[in-house]
Amino acid sequence: MSYEFVDQMMEQNKSGELRSPVSKTFEMRLVEFGRGEAVYEMDASERLANPLGVIQGGVATALADAAMAAATTTVLTDEEIQQSAITTIDIFARFIRPVNAKKVERLRAEAKVVRAGGRLVWAEADVMADDQVVGKFASTGIRVAFDPASYIADRGGSDNDRSNSDA
């Protein structure tokens, strides 16, 4: 089993070369990954707060979802990712404490794959605000058709990256 292409895509994500539109919008970034795990971070900001000055729950959920999606991607082999990716079909969010946007600098989501089946993949993530757990998340992902060459081309990957995706 090879993960060379998958790891290359993850490294490009980590470097900022290959980022999803939502990651760009929320300024989320992949900072670590390994087989079955991934960590995303983003700066906390008042622009992400609700009228109470608290980071909106959907922002924390989006961060957790990005980390869980990245973690699930790392369990796909190079052969599998040529045909399928994993997308979230449900997500459970439990908020432990509010996050005051003026008092927190960074949000971090640490995700891991709990189980990867033939069609479904289960993942969990903790979201932290300046190293304190503020939310716990769980998701189920399902394998869907995916064309990595188009994905990379649409996001400005190099010609070399595109030719490698055909291998």
ChimeraX attribute file (.defattr): number of C-alpha atoms within 10 A of each C-alpha:
attribute: neighborCount
match mode: 1-to-1
recipient: residues
	/A:1	7
	/A:2	11
	/A:3	17
	/A:4	11
	/A:5	20
	/A:6	22
	/A:7	19
	/A:8	13
	/A:9	22
	/A:10	25
	/A:11	17
	/A:12	17
	/A:13	18
	/A:14	18
	/A:15	13
	/A:16	16
	/A:17	16
	/A:18	19
	/A:19	21
	/A:20	15
	/A:21	10
	/A:22	12
	/A:23	18
	/A:24	11
	/A:25	8
	/A:26	15
	/A:27	14
	/A:28	22
	/A:29	23
	/A:30	24
	/A:31	20
	/A:32	17
	/A:33	21
	/A:34	14
	/A:35	16
	/A:36	20
	/A:37	24
	/A:38	26
	/A:39	26
	/A:40	25
	/A:41	23
	/A:42	21
	/A:43	16
	/A:44	24
	/A:45	18
	/A:46	16
	/A:47	10
	/A:48	18
	/A:49	18
	/A:50	13
	/A:51	9
	/A:52	10
	/A:53	17
	/A:54	18
	/A:55	23
	/A:56	19
	/A:57	18
	/A:58	11
	/A:59	16
	/A:60	27
	/A:61	23
	/A:62	16
	/A:63	29
	/A:64	32
	/A:65	26
	/A:66	26
	/A:67	33
	/A:68	35
	/A:69	26
	/A:70	27
	/A:71	28
	/A:72	32
	/A:73	25
	/A:74	23
	/A:75	20
	/A:76	24
	/A:77	16
	/A:78	18
	/A:79	14
	/A:80	15
	/A:81	23
	/A:82	19
	/A:83	13
	/A:84	17
	/A:85	19
	/A:86	21
	/A:87	20
	/A:88	19
	/A:89	11
	/A:90	12
	/A:91	17
	/A:92	12
	/A:93	17
	/A:94	13
	/A:95	15
	/A:96	11
	/A:97	12
	/A:98	15
	/A:99	24
	/A:100	19
	/A:101	22
	/A:102	13
	/A:103	14
	/A:104	16
	/A:105	13
	/A:106	15
	/A:107	26
	/A:108	29
	/A:109	30
	/A:110	23
	/A:111	29
	/A:112	25
	/A:113	25
	/A:114	16
	/A:115	14
	/A:116	17
	/A:117	9
	/A:118	7
	/A:119	10
	/A:120	16
	/A:121	23
	/A:122	21
	/A:123	25
	/A:124	24
	/A:125	28
	/A:126	24
	/A:127	27
	/A:128	20
	/A:129	25
	/A:130	15
	/A:131	11
	/A:132	13
	/A:133	16
	/A:134	19
	/A:135	22
	/A:136	21
	/A:137	21
	/A:138	22
	/A:139	22
	/A:140	23
	/A:141	21
	/A:142	19
	/A:143	21
	/A:144	12
	/A:145	12
	/A:146	15
	/A:147	13
	/A:148	20
	/A:149	16
	/A:150	13
	/A:151	14
	/A:152	20
	/A:153	14
	/A:154	10
	/A:155	13
	/A:156	14
	/A:157	17
	/A:158	11
	/A:159	10
	/A:160	8
	/A:161	17
	/A:162	17
	/A:163	10
	/A:164	11
	/A:165	18
	/A:166	9
	/A:167	9
